[in-house]
Amino acid sequence: MANVEKRSEVFPECQWCANNVGRIAFWGNVGLFGIKLLCGVAGGSKALLADAVHSAVDVVTATIVMICLRVSKTPPDEEHPFGHGQVEYITSLFIGLSLITVAVFILYNAVMDILSGVTTQPNFIAVLGLLVSIGGNELMFRQSLCCGERFRSPAMIANAWENRADVYSSLAALVGVIGAQLGFLFMDRVGAILVAVLITKSGIKMLRDAWHGILDRSLEDAVEDQIRHEAEADPDVLEVVLLKTRAIGQHRSVEMKCRVSPDITLNEGYIVVNRVKARLVEKIDNLGLMNISPTADDC
């Protein structure tokens, strides 16, 4: 929890945004869903209606993100000594699965329409709805990604890229609508198919990242190198002989053994360890659990 407070001190202007990522995504997607649904019906565009379904899923996932971020901030307890950060990966998994499900639904309907023959042509109202969608989703993407990267939150980052997927899907739908207005009526359904493909790509990426997180993948090599460097910068640390890391939601967990001189006492060894811990907290952001022990052996 000390590291959460440290992040708040470093980025005080970001705290409000981080606390309201879910609410912004929720109400933003509610508004975009309403606009796209109305413009899709009035404009006669299946591509825009497919995009509206995507926004409807976003409303559900934004609700899940709000709940998940609240749970992930719950302090560790006896049953969950490592905290509740893994719930963020579960949320990312849910978002990925929901996106792929929506993509299959959109793809099926678009293909069926093309096979049965397209006779309707969308009008300019559909174009206006898609332009609003592109602008709104890009703003939500930038806000959520900024908070997710600064606070190292998998759920915020997944939410951000889901909004960027909305931007791409709206662009694809826009291409289809414009093509249909130029006389190629089937292009509106082709736009819907492009929307489905882009949604699927985004969903698969989220599933892969969430799976790695659930399986406790190690931190990036650059971060581990920095941890080693900062630990070995202590004059009484001869070498880091063991280092295991993993991400737990927004936090980083470190297990490490530091080789110290065999001439120092056990008590002095733990003084060195506490000094190393303080240095790591100061130099490296988002460190959570740290299990560091001194050893006079090489392993």
Wavefront OBJ file of the C-alpha trace (Angstrom):
o trace
v 0.000 0.000 0.000
v 2.963 2.262 0.552
v 3.670 2.129 -3.155
v 0.123 3.163 -4.030
v 0.581 6.223 -1.839
v 3.926 6.864 -3.501
v 2.308 6.813 -6.942
v -0.312 9.288 -5.767
v 2.422 11.655 -4.613
v 4.309 11.374 -7.894
v 1.200 11.803 -10.072
v -1.312 13.747 -7.947
v -2.993 15.160 -11.047
v -3.696 11.615 -12.295
v -5.472 10.349 -9.199
v -8.900 11.649 -10.167
v -8.614 10.186 -13.674
v -7.463 6.824 -12.302
v -10.339 6.718 -9.818
v -12.877 7.495 -12.538
v -11.656 5.441 -15.513
v -14.577 3.052 -15.188
v -17.183 5.803 -14.842
v -15.841 7.727 -17.836
v -15.832 4.561 -19.954
v -19.313 3.619 -18.767
v -21.063 6.918 -19.435
v -19.026 7.577 -22.575
v -20.079 4.256 -24.067
v -23.696 4.726 -22.969
v -23.729 7.996 -24.896
v -21.999 6.544 -27.956
v -24.285 3.503 -27.970
v -27.336 5.776 -28.028
v -25.920 7.973 -30.793
v -24.822 5.038 -32.964
v -28.085 3.168 -32.474
v -30.200 6.180 -33.467
v -27.941 7.129 -36.387
v -27.695 3.498 -37.493
v -31.476 3.096 -37.617
v -32.097 6.545 -39.142
v -29.193 6.156 -41.566
v -30.003 2.570 -42.536
v -26.461 1.300 -41.903
v -25.769 -2.255 -40.762
v -22.090 -1.349 -40.248
v -23.049 1.400 -37.804
v -25.532 -0.870 -36.030
v -22.738 -3.450 -35.657
v -20.598 -0.721 -34.144
v -23.477 0.130 -31.789
v -23.534 -3.481 -30.576
v -19.803 -3.130 -29.894
v -20.525 -0.071 -27.735
v -23.243 -1.980 -25.878
v -20.654 -4.600 -24.944
v -18.352 -1.761 -23.878
v -21.006 -0.593 -21.411
v -21.033 -4.048 -19.815
v -17.242 -4.329 -19.733
v -16.867 -0.811 -18.305
v -19.136 -1.882 -15.444
v -16.946 -4.940 -14.860
v -13.831 -2.737 -14.900
v -15.299 -0.458 -12.212
v -16.064 -3.420 -9.972
v -12.692 -5.045 -10.651
v -10.637 -1.926 -9.864
v -12.460 -1.567 -6.561
v -11.757 -5.209 -5.669
v -8.108 -5.082 -6.794
v -7.393 -2.209 -4.396
v -8.584 -4.268 -1.406
v -5.647 -4.808 0.997
v -4.200 -8.333 1.465
v -5.897 -10.529 4.054
v -5.381 -13.988 5.585
v -7.037 -15.795 2.674
v -5.349 -13.592 0.039
v -1.873 -12.730 1.384
v -0.719 -11.541 -2.070
v -3.622 -9.123 -2.407
v -6.394 -9.128 -5.005
v -4.544 -7.793 -8.043
v -5.085 -10.940 -10.118
v -8.745 -9.982 -10.513
v -7.560 -7.442 -13.089
v -6.348 -10.244 -15.355
v -9.663 -12.033 -14.912
v -11.381 -8.830 -16.038
v -9.131 -8.602 -19.098
v -9.994 -12.231 -19.870
v -13.695 -11.453 -19.669
v -13.339 -8.418 -21.949
v -11.434 -10.461 -24.521
v -14.043 -13.228 -24.559
v -16.919 -10.763 -24.832
v -15.268 -9.010 -27.779
v -14.783 -12.261 -29.686
v -18.400 -13.268 -29.026
v -19.652 -9.946 -30.397
v -17.369 -10.277 -33.442
v -18.818 -13.694 -34.322
v -22.360 -12.312 -34.066
v -21.569 -9.325 -36.310
v -19.683 -11.460 -38.850
v -22.516 -13.969 -39.164
v -25.175 -11.317 -39.777
v -23.061 -9.395 -42.294
v -22.234 -12.501 -44.336
v -25.884 -13.587 -44.354
v -26.922 -10.153 -45.632
v -24.376 -10.268 -48.466
v -25.450 -13.775 -49.502
v -29.125 -12.806 -49.509
v -28.474 -9.584 -51.440
v -28.201 -5.978 -50.194
v -30.827 -3.518 -51.409
v -30.587 -0.635 -48.915
v -28.229 2.354 -49.033
v -27.163 4.193 -45.854
v -27.439 7.986 -45.806
v -25.285 10.817 -44.441
v -26.690 10.537 -40.895
v -24.694 7.295 -40.545
v -21.504 9.161 -41.454
v -22.135 11.760 -38.747
v -22.733 9.044 -36.154
v -19.442 7.331 -37.049
v -17.457 10.583 -36.870
v -18.811 11.209 -33.356
v -17.917 7.618 -32.423
v -14.334 7.956 -33.691
v -13.733 11.189 -31.774
v -15.333 9.994 -28.532
v -13.553 6.635 -28.442
v -10.166 8.178 -29.213
v -10.540 10.532 -26.247
v -11.510 7.658 -23.934
v -8.606 5.578 -25.252
v -6.043 8.264 -24.458
v -7.427 8.882 -20.975
v -7.584 5.204 -19.975
v -4.191 4.306 -21.488
v -2.479 7.215 -19.713
v -3.866 6.099 -16.352
v -3.205 2.420 -17.053
v 0.458 2.966 -17.935
v 1.168 5.324 -15.041
v -0.565 3.112 -12.490
v 0.410 -0.154 -14.238
v -3.164 -1.432 -14.261
v -3.906 -4.327 -16.668
v -7.637 -3.618 -16.437
v -7.232 0.079 -17.338
v -4.911 -0.778 -20.222
v -7.302 -3.465 -21.505
v -10.146 -0.961 -21.274
v -8.061 1.593 -23.203
v -7.234 -0.751 -26.072
v -10.836 -1.821 -26.226
v -11.691 1.848 -26.860
v -8.971 2.024 -29.537
v -10.528 -1.076 -31.119
v -13.753 0.947 -31.250
v -11.919 3.679 -33.150
v -10.678 1.188 -35.734
v -14.046 -0.488 -36.007
v -15.766 2.865 -36.551
v -13.211 3.722 -39.250
v -13.914 0.385 -40.942
v -17.639 1.036 -40.730
v -17.088 4.528 -42.147
v -15.308 3.067 -45.180
v -18.228 0.699 -45.709
v -20.851 3.444 -45.396
v -19.051 5.768 -47.818
v -18.594 2.887 -50.274
v -22.307 2.112 -50.084
v -23.174 5.786 -50.665
v -21.048 5.701 -53.810
v -23.279 2.926 -55.148
v -21.549 -0.230 -53.905
v -24.358 -1.298 -51.579
v -22.598 -4.429 -50.311
v -19.772 -2.245 -48.900
v -21.867 -1.401 -45.833
v -21.862 -5.103 -44.909
v -18.183 -5.370 -45.812
v -17.630 -2.561 -43.319
v -19.446 -4.619 -40.699
v -17.199 -7.599 -41.493
v -14.102 -5.401 -41.058
v -15.501 -4.290 -37.721
v -15.807 -7.935 -36.675
v -12.246 -8.766 -37.766
v -10.760 -5.814 -35.856
v -12.786 -6.653 -32.754
v -11.564 -10.264 -32.927
v -7.927 -9.154 -33.212
v -8.270 -6.923 -30.158
v -10.025 -9.675 -28.186
v -7.322 -12.257 -28.950
v -4.597 -9.856 -27.794
v -6.426 -9.252 -24.510
v -6.876 -12.994 -23.959
v -3.159 -13.600 -24.533
v -2.061 -10.816 -22.162
v -4.552 -11.864 -19.491
v -3.437 -15.504 -19.744
v 0.205 -14.532 -19.249
v -0.784 -12.466 -16.210
v -2.790 -15.275 -14.631
v 0.170 -17.636 -15.130
v 2.493 -15.217 -13.263
v 4.768 -14.286 -16.141
v 8.000 -12.595 -15.029
v 8.447 -8.849 -15.344
v 10.187 -7.364 -18.373
v 13.940 -8.010 -18.653
v 14.622 -4.270 -18.371
v 12.783 -4.089 -15.042
v 14.603 -7.143 -13.650
v 17.935 -5.649 -14.757
v 17.055 -2.438 -12.956
v 16.170 -4.350 -9.781
v 19.525 -6.166 -9.889
v 21.379 -2.927 -10.538
v 19.757 -1.064 -7.650
v 20.277 -3.965 -5.237
v 23.940 -4.435 -6.159
v 24.494 -0.689 -5.809
v 24.429 -1.207 -2.036
v 28.053 -1.402 -0.835
v 27.383 -4.489 1.313
v 25.661 -6.493 -1.441
v 28.227 -8.566 -3.320
v 25.794 -10.057 -5.822
v 22.143 -10.867 -6.453
v 22.170 -14.669 -6.644
v 18.405 -15.260 -6.986
v 15.702 -13.070 -8.483
v 12.089 -14.041 -9.169
v 9.483 -11.486 -10.199
v 5.857 -11.392 -11.233
v 3.082 -8.879 -11.760
v 0.069 -8.933 -9.446
v -2.373 -6.518 -11.030
v -0.947 -3.034 -10.629
v 1.881 -4.201 -8.366
v 5.198 -5.961 -8.895
v 6.264 -8.803 -6.615
v 9.948 -9.504 -5.993
v 11.662 -12.500 -4.401
v 15.417 -12.065 -4.121
v 18.521 -13.387 -2.371
v 21.501 -11.089 -1.961
v 24.968 -12.479 -1.291
v 26.723 -10.551 1.449
v 30.099 -10.939 3.119
v 30.316 -13.999 5.422
v 32.019 -11.750 7.978
v 28.875 -9.795 8.864
v 26.334 -11.042 11.398
v 22.813 -12.223 10.555
v 21.372 -9.110 12.159
v 23.641 -6.903 10.063
v 22.577 -8.880 6.994
v 18.938 -7.993 7.561
v 19.876 -4.353 8.052
v 21.395 -4.538 4.556
v 18.206 -6.162 3.250
v 16.011 -3.403 4.709
v 18.310 -0.843 3.124
v 17.960 -2.589 -0.246
v 14.166 -2.659 0.107
v 14.065 1.070 0.841
v 16.256 1.765 -2.189
v 14.077 -0.349 -4.504
v 10.894 1.381 -3.318
v 12.523 4.751 -3.943
v 13.941 3.934 -7.376
v 11.349 1.569 -8.889
v 7.651 2.345 -9.033
v 4.796 -0.046 -8.224
v 6.742 -2.544 -6.133
v 4.374 -4.493 -3.911
v 5.467 -7.597 -2.031
v 9.214 -7.968 -1.540
v 10.763 -11.094 -0.036
v 14.498 -10.331 0.178
v 16.947 -12.338 2.250
v 20.717 -12.203 2.789
v 22.995 -15.172 2.172
v 26.747 -15.773 2.396
v 26.511 -18.603 -0.188
v 26.579 -18.386 -3.955
v 23.078 -19.851 -4.338
l 1 2 3 4 5 6 7 8 9 10 11 12 13 14 15 16 17 18 19 20 21 22 23 24 25 26 27 28 29 30 31 32 33 34 35 36 37 38 39 40 41 42 43 44 45 46 47 48 49 50 51 52 53 54 55 56 57 58 59 60 61 62 63 64 65 66 67 68 69 70 71 72 73 74 75 76 77 78 79 80 81 82 83 84 85 86 87 88 89 90 91 92 93 94 95 96 97 98 99 100 101 102 103 104 105 106 107 108 109 110 111 112 113 114 115 116 117 118 119 120 121 122 123 124 125 126 127 128 129 130 131 132 133 134 135 136 137 138 139 140 141 142 143 144 145 146 147 148 149 150 151 152 153 154 155 156 157 158 159 160 161 162 163 164 165 166 167 168 169 170 171 172 173 174 175 176 177 178 179 180 181 182 183 184 185 186 187 188 189 190 191 192 193 194 195 196 197 198 199 200 201 202 203 204 205 206 207 208 209 210 211 212 213 214 215 216 217 218 219 220 221 222 223 224 225 226 227 228 229 230 231 232 233 234 235 236 237 238 239 240 241 242 243 244 245 246 247 248 249 250 251 252 253 254 255 256 257 258 259 260 261 262 263 264 265 266 267 268 269 270 271 272 273 274 275 276 277 278 279 280 281 282 283 284 285 286 287 288 289 290 291 292 293 294 295 296 297 298 299
